[in-house]
C-alpha cells in the first residue's frame, strides 16, 4: 500500500514508505464545508470507495484507480478530489512519478462518519443534498444489478445473495410498534457493521434502510394519536 507523501524519482514502481498518519475510526461531521463536500453523487462515491477496508486497512487509490472503479472519466474526478481533500475527508497518502508525471494516491481520513446531533436540521438544504446523493447512488447501483439479473440466461439459477431485494411498507401500527421498528433498523446497522469487521474479505453488499413516521391522526397540540 502507498501511505506516504514521498516521491520516487528514479523508480516509478518502487513502493512509498509508510507514515504515522492513521485514519480516524469515526469522524464527527460538524462543519458546513464537509457536508457540502459530500453533497454530490460523484464525491460521495469517491468517499465511499476510499472508506471501504481491504484486509483491515483503508485503500490508497489514484485518480486512475478510482475512475476505473467508478466508471467515470479520470479528468472529471480531480475537481472532486480537491474538494474532498480541502474538507479534510481524504488526504494525499502517497505520491510517485509515473512516466515523468507526478501521481497522487488518496486515502480516506476516517473509516466512518457521523453527524453531530441536530446538525442536519440546522443545515437542511445541504443535508437534503447529501441524502439525495446517497439515494441516487444506491438507486443507480440497485437498478444496474437488477437489469443484470433480469438479463441473465437463467435468472432463476442465480444465487439468492446476488438477487437485489426491495421492500417498501406503508402500514398503520401502534406507537409502540413504530418505536420497535425504528429501533430494529438501528440494531440491523450495528449487526451488519460488526459482521463486516469480522470478515473484511467478504462479498460487497449495499443496504439502504430508512424509516419515517408520517404526521397526522394526532390530537392537535399534543402530538399523540387521536382516539377513535
Phi and psi in degrees as GROMACS dihedral restraints (atoms count N, CA, C in turn):
[ dihedral_restraints ]
;  ai    aj    ak    al  type     phi  dphi    fc
    3     4     5     6     1   -97.5    20    10
    4     5     6     7     1   114.5    20    10
    6     7     8     9     1  -130.6    20    10
    7     8     9    10     1    12.9    20    10
    9    10    11    12     1  -130.1    20    10
   10    11    12    13     1  -175.4    20    10
   12    13    14    15     1  -110.5    20    10
   13    14    15    16     1    19.6    20    10
   15    16    17    18     1   -85.2    20    10
   16    17    18    19     1   164.3    20    10
   18    19    20    21     1  -119.7    20    10
   19    20    21    22     1   130.3    20    10
   21    22    23    24     1   -92.0    20    10
   22    23    24    25     1   111.1    20    10
   24    25    26    27     1   -89.4    20    10
   25    26    27    28     1   -26.3    20    10
   27    28    29    30     1   -99.2    20    10
   28    29    30    31     1   -32.2    20    10
   30    31    32    33     1  -130.1    20    10
   31    32    33    34     1    99.7    20    10
   33    34    35    36     1   -59.7    20    10
   34    35    36    37     1   -24.7    20    10
   36    37    38    39     1   -92.9    20    10
   37    38    39    40     1     3.3    20    10
   39    40    41    42     1   -78.4    20    10
   40    41    42    43     1   126.9    20    10
   42    43    44    45     1   -61.7    20    10
   43    44    45    46     1   144.8    20    10
   45    46    47    48     1   -77.7    20    10
   46    47    48    49     1   161.3    20    10
   48    49    50    51     1   -90.1    20    10
   49    50    51    52     1   144.2    20    10
   51    52    53    54     1   -69.5    20    10
   52    53    54    55     1   153.9    20    10
   54    55    56    57     1  -110.7    20    10
   55    56    57    58     1   176.8    20    10
   57    58    59    60     1   -86.9    20    10
   58    59    60    61     1    -6.2    20    10
   60    61    62    63     1   -67.0    20    10
   61    62    63    64     1   126.3    20    10
   63    64    65    66     1  -121.4    20    10
   64    65    66    67     1   136.2    20    10
   66    67    68    69     1   -62.4    20    10
   67    68    69    70     1   146.8    20    10
   69    70    71    72     1   -67.8    20    10
   70    71    72    73     1   150.2    20    10
   72    73    74    75     1   -67.1    20    10
   73    74    75    76     1   -49.0    20    10
   75    76    77    78     1  -138.1    20    10
   76    77    78    79     1   133.0    20    10
   78    79    80    81     1  -105.8    20    10
   79    80    81    82     1   125.6    20    10
   81    82    83    84     1   -85.3    20    10
   82    83    84    85     1   114.8    20    10
   84    85    86    87     1   -81.5    20    10
   85    86    87    88     1   120.1    20    10
   87    88    89    90     1  -142.4    20    10
   88    89    90    91     1    18.4    20    10
   90    91    92    93     1  -130.1    20    10
   91    92    93    94     1   146.3    20    10
   93    94    95    96     1   -67.3    20    10
   94    95    96    97     1   -33.6    20    10
   96    97    98    99     1   -58.8    20    10
   97    98    99   100     1   -41.1    20    10
   99   100   101   102     1   -66.9    20    10
  100   101   102   103     1   -45.2    20    10
  102   103   104   105     1   -68.6    20    10
  103   104   105   106     1   -32.7    20    10
  105   106   107   108     1   -67.4    20    10
  106   107   108   109     1   -35.7    20    10
  108   109   110   111     1   -65.4    20    10
  109   110   111   112     1   -30.2    20    10
  111   112   113   114     1   -85.1    20    10
  112   113   114   115     1   -11.8    20    10
  114   115   116   117     1   -85.0    20    10
  115   116   117   118     1    49.7    20    10
  117   118   119   120     1  -152.9    20    10
  118   119   120   121     1   132.0    20    10
  120   121   122   123     1   -57.7    20    10
  121   122   123   124     1   -39.5    20    10
  123   124   125   126     1   -69.3    20    10
  124   125   126   127     1   -45.8    20    10
  126   127   128   129     1   -64.7    20    10
  127   128   129   130     1   -37.6    20    10
  129   130   131   132     1   -65.4    20    10
  130   131   132   133     1   -39.9    20    10
  132   133   134   135     1   -64.4    20    10
  133   134   135   136     1   -40.1    20    10
  135   136   137   138     1   -61.5    20    10
  136   137   138   139     1   -47.2    20    10
  138   139   140   141     1   -62.4    20    10
  139   140   141   142     1   -45.4    20    10
  141   142   143   144     1   -62.7    20    10
  142   143   144   145     1   -38.9    20    10
  144   145   146   147     1   -62.9    20    10
  145   146   147   148     1   -40.5    20    10
  147   148   149   150     1   -78.2    20    10
  148   149   150   151     1   -17.6    20    10
  150   151   152   153     1   -93.6    20    10
  151   152   153   154     1     5.0    20    10
  153   154   155   156     1   -86.0    20    10
  154   155   156   157     1   117.9    20    10
  156   157   158   159     1   -74.6    20    10
  157   158   159   160     1   151.3    20    10
  159   160   161   162     1  -135.0    20    10
  160   161   162   163     1   119.0    20    10
  162   163   164   165     1    57.0    20    10
  163   164   165   166     1    33.8    20    10
  165   166   167   168     1    87.4    20    10
  166   167   168   169     1   -11.3    20    10
  168   169   170   171     1  -111.8    20    10
  169   170   171   172     1   150.0    20    10
  171   172   173   174     1   -74.1    20    10
  172   173   174   175     1   144.7    20    10
  174   175   176   177     1   -69.4    20    10
  175   176   177   178     1   153.7    20    10
  177   178   179   180     1  -121.9    20    10
  178   179   180   181     1   111.2    20    10
  180   181   182   183     1  -128.8    20    10
  181   182   183   184     1   148.2    20    10
  183   184   185   186     1   -87.9    20    10
  184   185   186   187     1   171.0    20    10
  186   187   188   189     1   -60.7    20    10
  187   188   189   190     1   -35.5    20    10
  189   190   191   192     1   -64.2    20    10
  190   191   192   193     1   -44.3    20    10
  192   193   194   195     1   -60.2    20    10
  193   194   195   196     1   -46.5    20    10
  195   196   197   198     1   -65.6    20    10
  196   197   198   199     1   -38.9    20    10
  198   199   200   201     1   -61.4    20    10
  199   200   201   202     1   -42.2    20    10
  201   202   203   204     1   -66.6    20    10
  202   203   204   205     1   -39.5    20    10
  204   205   206   207     1   -71.0    20    10
  205   206   207   208     1   -37.1    20    10
  207   208   209   210     1   -94.5    20    10
  208   209   210   211     1    -8.0    20    10
  210   211   212   213     1    67.8    20    10
  211   212   213   214     1    36.8    20    10
  213   214   215   216     1  -119.3    20    10
  214   215   216   217     1   151.7    20    10
  216   217   218   219     1   -62.8    20    10
  217   218   219   220     1   135.9    20    10
  219   220   221   222     1   -59.1    20    10
  220   221   222   223     1   -40.2    20    10
  222   223   224   225     1   -63.9    20    10
  223   224   225   226     1   -25.0    20    10
  225   226   227   228     1   -72.1    20    10
  226   227   228   229     1   -22.4    20    10
  228   229   230   231     1   -85.0    20    10
  229   230   231   232     1   -22.5    20    10
  231   232   233   234     1   -60.7    20    10
  232   233   234   235     1   -43.5    20    10
  234   235   236   237     1   -61.7    20    10
  235   236   237   238     1   -41.4    20    10
  237   238   239   240     1   -67.5    20    10
  238   239   240   241     1   -39.4    20    10
  240   241   242   243     1   -63.4    20    10
  241   242   243   244     1   -40.9    20    10
  243   244   245   246     1   -63.3    20    10
  244   245   246   247     1   -39.3    20    10
  246   247   248   249     1   -69.2    20    10
  247   248   249   250     1   -40.6    20    10
  249   250   251   252     1   -64.8    20    10
  250   251   252   253     1   -38.6    20    10
  252   253   254   255     1   -67.0    20    10
  253   254   255   256     1   -41.6    20    10
  255   256   257   258     1   -61.7    20    10
  256   257   258   259     1   -33.9    20    10
  258   259   260   261     1   -80.6    20    10
  259   260   261   262     1    -4.9    20    10
  261   262   263   264     1    78.7    20    10
  262   263   264   265     1    15.2    20    10
  264   265   266   267     1   -85.5    20    10
  265   266   267   268     1   -27.3    20    10
  267   268   269   270     1  -134.2    20    10
  268   269   270   271     1   165.6    20    10
  270   271   272   273     1  -140.2    20    10
  271   272   273   274     1   159.8    20    10
  273   274   275   276     1   -79.2    20    10
  274   275   276   277     1   110.6    20    10
  276   277   278   279     1   -93.9    20    10
  277   278   279   280     1   -17.8    20    10
  279   280   281   282     1  -162.9    20    10
  280   281   282   283     1   153.8    20    10
  282   283   284   285     1  -135.1    20    10
  283   284   285   286     1   152.2    20    10
  285   286   287   288     1  -156.1    20    10
  286   287   288   289     1   162.6    20    10
  288   289   290   291     1  -100.4    20    10
  289   290   291   292     1   124.6    20    10
  291   292   293   294     1  -123.3    20    10
  292   293   294   295     1   115.3    20    10
  294   295   296   297     1    53.1    20    10
  295   296   297   298     1    41.3    20    10
  297   298   299   300     1    79.7    20    10
  298   299   300   301     1     3.2    20    10
  300   301   302   303     1  -114.8    20    10
  301   302   303   304     1   133.6    20    10
  303   304   305   306     1   -73.5    20    10
  304   305   306   307     1   122.6    20    10
  306   307   308   309     1  -110.0    20    10
  307   308   309   310     1   128.0    20    10
  309   310   311   312     1  -100.1    20    10
  310   311   312   313     1   142.9    20    10
  312   313   314   315     1  -122.5    20    10
  313   314   315   316     1   137.0    20    10
  315   316   317   318     1  -113.0    20    10
  316   317   318   319     1   151.9    20    10
  318   319   320   321     1  -139.7    20    10
  319   320   321   322     1   145.6    20    10
  321   322   323   324     1   -66.9    20    10
  322   323   324   325     1   147.5    20    10
  324   325   326   327     1   -86.6    20    10
  325   326   327   328     1    -2.1    20    10
  327   328   329   330     1  -153.8    20    10
  328   329   330   331     1   157.6    20    10
  330   331   332   333     1   -87.8    20    10
  331   332   333   334     1   -23.3    20    10
  333   334   335   336     1  -156.0    20    10
  334   335   336   337     1   160.6    20    10
  336   337   338   339     1  -126.1    20    10
  337   338   339   340     1   147.3    20    10
  339   340   341   342     1  -134.6    20    10
  340   341   342   343     1   161.2    20    10
  342   343   344   345     1  -112.4    20    10
  343   344   345   346     1   136.0    20    10
  345   346   347   348     1   -57.4    20    10
  346   347   348   349     1   142.7    20    10
  348   349   350   351     1   -55.5    20    10
  349   350   351   352     1   127.5    20    10
  351   352   353   354     1    83.9    20    10
  352   353   354   355     1   -10.2    20    10
  354   355   356   357     1   -64.3    20    10
  355   356   357   358     1   -41.7    20    10
  357   358   359   360     1   -62.9    20    10
  358   359   360   361     1   -40.4    20    10
  360   361   362   363     1   -71.6    20    10
  361   362   363   364     1   -29.4    20    10
  363   364   365   366     1   -69.8    20    10
  364   365   366   367     1   -25.1    20    10
  366   367   368   369     1  -127.9    20    10
  367   368   369   370     1    64.5    20    10
  369   370   371   372     1   -61.3    20    10
  370   371   372   373     1   -43.1    20    10
  372   373   374   375     1   -62.0    20    10
  373   374   375   376     1   -48.9    20    10
  375   376   377   378     1   -65.6    20    10
  376   377   378   379     1   -38.2    20    10
  378   379   380   381     1   -65.3    20    10
  379   380   381   382     1   -41.5    20    10
  381   382   383   384     1   -64.3    20    10
  382   383   384   385     1   -34.9    20    10
  384   385   386   387     1   -65.5    20    10
  385   386   387   388     1   -39.4    20    10
  387   388   389   390     1   -64.7    20    10
  388   389   390   391     1   -46.2    20    10
  390   391   392   393     1   -62.6    20    10
  391   392   393   394     1   -39.2    20    10
  393   394   395   396     1   -63.8    20    10
  394   395   396   397     1   -40.5    20    10
  396   397   398   399     1   -64.3    20    10
  397   398   399   400     1   -41.9    20    10
  399   400   401   402     1   -61.3    20    10
  400   401   402   403     1   -47.8    20    10
  402   403   404   405     1   -67.7    20    10
  403   404   405   406     1   -37.2    20    10
  405   406   407   408     1   -65.2    20    10
  406   407   408   409     1   -44.0    20    10
  408   409   410   411     1   -64.3    20    10
  409   410   411   412     1   -41.7    20    10
  411   412   413   414     1   -65.0    20    10
  412   413   414   415     1   -43.6    20    10
  414   415   416   417     1   -58.6    20    10
  415   416   417   418     1   -46.9    20    10
  417   418   419   420     1   -61.8    20    10
  418   419   420   421     1   -43.8    20    10
  420   421   422   423     1   -65.7    20    10
  421   422   423   424     1   -42.6    20    10
  423   424   425   426     1   -60.1    20    10
  424   425   426   427     1   -47.2    20    10
  426   427   428   429     1   -68.3    20    10
  427   428   429   430     1   -33.0    20    10
  429   430   431   432     1   -62.6    20    10
  430   431   432   433     1   -46.4    20    10
  432   433   434   435     1   -68.0    20    10
  433   434   435   436     1   -39.3    20    10
  435   436   437   438     1   -59.4    20    10
  436   437   438   439     1   -46.2    20    10
  438   439   440   441     1   -66.1    20    10
  439   440   441   442     1   -39.3    20    10
  441   442   443   444     1   -64.5    20    10
  442   443   444   445     1   -39.5    20    10
  444   445   446   447     1   -66.6    20    10
  445   446   447   448     1   -41.6    20    10
  447   448   449   450     1   -66.2    20    10
  448   449   450   451     1   -30.2    20    10
  450   451   452   453     1   -90.2    20    10
  451   452   453   454     1    -1.9    20    10
  453   454   455   456     1   -63.8    20    10
  454   455   456   457     1   146.4    20    10
  456   457   458   459     1   -54.1    20    10
  457   458   459   460     1   -39.8    20    10
  459   460   461   462     1  -138.1    20    10
  460   461   462   463     1    85.3    20    10
  462   463   464   465     1   -60.8    20    10
  463   464   465   466     1   -30.0    20    10
  465   466   467   468     1   -67.3    20    10
  466   467   468   469     1   -20.7    20    10
  468   469   470   471     1   -85.8    20    10
  469   470   471   472     1    -6.9    20    10
  471   472   473   474     1   -65.2    20    10
  472   473   474   475     1   137.9    20    10
  474   475   476   477     1   -58.0    20    10
  475   476   477   478     1   145.5    20    10
  477   478   479   480     1   -57.3    20    10
  478   479   480   481     1   -38.6    20    10
  480   481   482   483     1   -68.4    20    10
  481   482   483   484     1   -13.8    20    10
  483   484   485   486     1   -88.6    20    10
  484   485   486   487     1   -11.9    20    10
  486   487   488   489     1   -90.0    20    10
  487   488   489   490     1   123.8    20    10
  489   490   491   492     1   -65.2    20    10
  490   491   492   493     1   150.0    20    10
  492   493   494   495     1  -131.9    20    10
  493   494   495   496     1   131.5    20    10
  495   496   497   498     1  -124.1    20    10
  496   497   498   499     1   129.1    20    10
  498   499   500   501     1  -128.2    20    10
  499   500   501   502     1   120.7    20    10
  501   502   503   504     1  -127.4    20    10
  502   503   504   505     1   123.1    20    10
  504   505   506   507     1  -122.4    20    10
  505   506   507   508     1   132.5    20    10
  507   508   509   510     1  -125.9    20    10
  508   509   510   511     1    96.3    20    10
  510   511   512   513     1  -133.6    20    10
  511   512   513   514     1   165.3    20    10
  513   514   515   516     1  -111.2    20    10
  514   515   516   517     1   124.6    20    10
  516   517   518   519     1  -136.0    20    10
  517   518   519   520     1   171.5    20    10
  519   520   521   522     1   -72.7    20    10
  520   521   522   523     1   163.4    20    10
  522   523   524   525     1   -58.6    20    10
  523   524   525   526     1   -39.9    20    10
  525   526   527   528     1   -64.7    20    10
  526   527   528   529     1   -41.7    20    10
  528   529   530   531     1   -66.4    20    10
  529   530   531   532     1   -40.1    20    10
  531   532   533   534     1   -59.4    20    10
  532   533   534   535     1   -41.2    20    10
  534   535   536   537     1   -64.6    20    10
  535   536   537   538     1   -39.3    20    10
  537   538   539   540     1   -67.4    20    10
  538   539   540   541     1   -38.9    20    10
  540   541   542   543     1   -61.8    20    10
  541   542   543   544     1   -46.6    20    10
  543   544   545   546     1   -62.7    20    10
  544   545   546   547     1   -42.5    20    10
  546   547   548   549     1   -63.7    20    10
  547   548   549   550     1   -36.6    20    10
  549   550   551   552     1   -63.9    20    10
  550   551   552   553     1   -34.9    20    10
  552   553   554   555     1   -65.8    20    10
  553   554   555   556     1   -39.2    20    10
  555   556   557   558     1   -64.5    20    10
  556   557   558   559     1   -41.4    20    10
  558   559   560   561     1   -63.0    20    10
  559   560   561   562     1   -40.9    20    10
  561   562   563   564     1   -61.0    20    10
  562   563   564   565     1   -42.6    20    10
  564   565   566   567     1   -59.8    20    10
  565   566   567   568     1   -45.2    20    10
  567   568   569   570     1   -65.6    20    10
  568   569   570   571     1   -40.0    20    10
  570   571   572   573     1   -65.4    20    10
  571   572   573   574     1   -46.4    20    10
  573   574   575   576     1   -65.0    20    10
  574   575   576   577     1   -41.6    20    10
  576   577   578   579     1   -60.9    20    10
  577   578   579   580     1   -42.4    20    10
  579   580   581   582     1   -65.4    20    10
  580   581   582   583     1   -42.7    20    10
  582   583   584   585     1   -64.7    20    10
  583   584   585   586     1   -36.2    20    10
  585   586   587   588     1   -64.5    20    10
  586   587   588   589     1   -37.8    20    10
  588   589   590   591     1   -67.6    20    10
  589   590   591   592     1   -31.0    20    10
  591   592   593   594     1   -77.0    20    10
  592   593   594   595     1   -24.0    20    10
  594   595   596   597     1  -133.8    20    10
  595   596   597   598     1    72.2    20    10
  597   598   599   600     1   -65.8    20    10
  598   599   600   601     1   -15.8    20    10
  600   601   602   603     1   -99.5    20    10
  601   602   603   604     1    13.2    20    10
  603   604   605   606     1   -72.7    20    10
  604   605   606   607     1  -178.2    20    10
  606   607   608   609     1   -75.6    20    10
  607   608   609   610     1   144.8    20    10
  609   610   611   612     1   -76.3    20    10
  610   611   612   613     1   132.7    20    10
  612   613   614   615     1  -130.5    20    10
  613   614   615   616     1   158.7    20    10
  615   616   617   618     1  -129.9    20    10
  616   617   618   619     1   125.5    20    10
  618   619   620   621     1  -127.0    20    10
  619   620   621   622     1   128.2    20    10
  621   622   623   624     1  -118.8    20    10
  622   623   624   625     1   113.9    20    10
  624   625   626   627     1  -119.6    20    10
  625   626   627   628     1   130.9    20    10
  627   628   629   630     1  -141.6    20    10
  628   629   630   631     1   154.4    20    10
  630   631   632   633     1  -149.1    20    10
  631   632   633   634     1   140.0    20    10
  633   634   635   636     1  -151.4    20    10
  634   635   636   637     1   148.7    20    10
  636   637   638   639     1  -102.9    20    10
  637   638   639   640     1   119.8    20    10
  639   640   641   642     1   -73.0    20    10
  640   641   642   643     1   135.6    20    10
  642   643   644   645     1   -70.6    20    10
  643   644   645   646     1   151.5    20    10
  645   646   647   648     1   130.7    20    10
  646   647   648   649     1   164.1    20    10
  648   649   650   651     1    56.5    20    10
  649   650   651   652     1    40.7    20    10
  651   652   653   654     1  -124.2    20    10
  652   653   654   655     1   153.4    20    10
  654   655   656   657     1   -70.1    20    10
  655   656   657   658     1   126.8    20    10
  657   658   659   660     1   -53.3    20    10
  658   659   660   661     1   131.1    20    10
  660   661   662   663     1    84.6    20    10
  661   662   663   664     1   -10.8    20    10
  663   664   665   666     1  -108.2    20    10
  664   665   666   667     1   -28.7    20    10
  666   667   668   669     1    76.0    20    10
  667   668   669   670     1     7.9    20    10
  669   670   671   672     1  -105.3    20    10
  670   671   672   673     1   152.0    20    10
  672   673   674   675     1   -57.8    20    10
  673   674   675   676     1   138.4    20    10
  675   676   677   678     1   -70.7    20    10
  676   677   678   679     1   141.7    20    10
  678   679   680   681     1   -81.8    20    10
  679   680   681   682     1   132.3    20    10
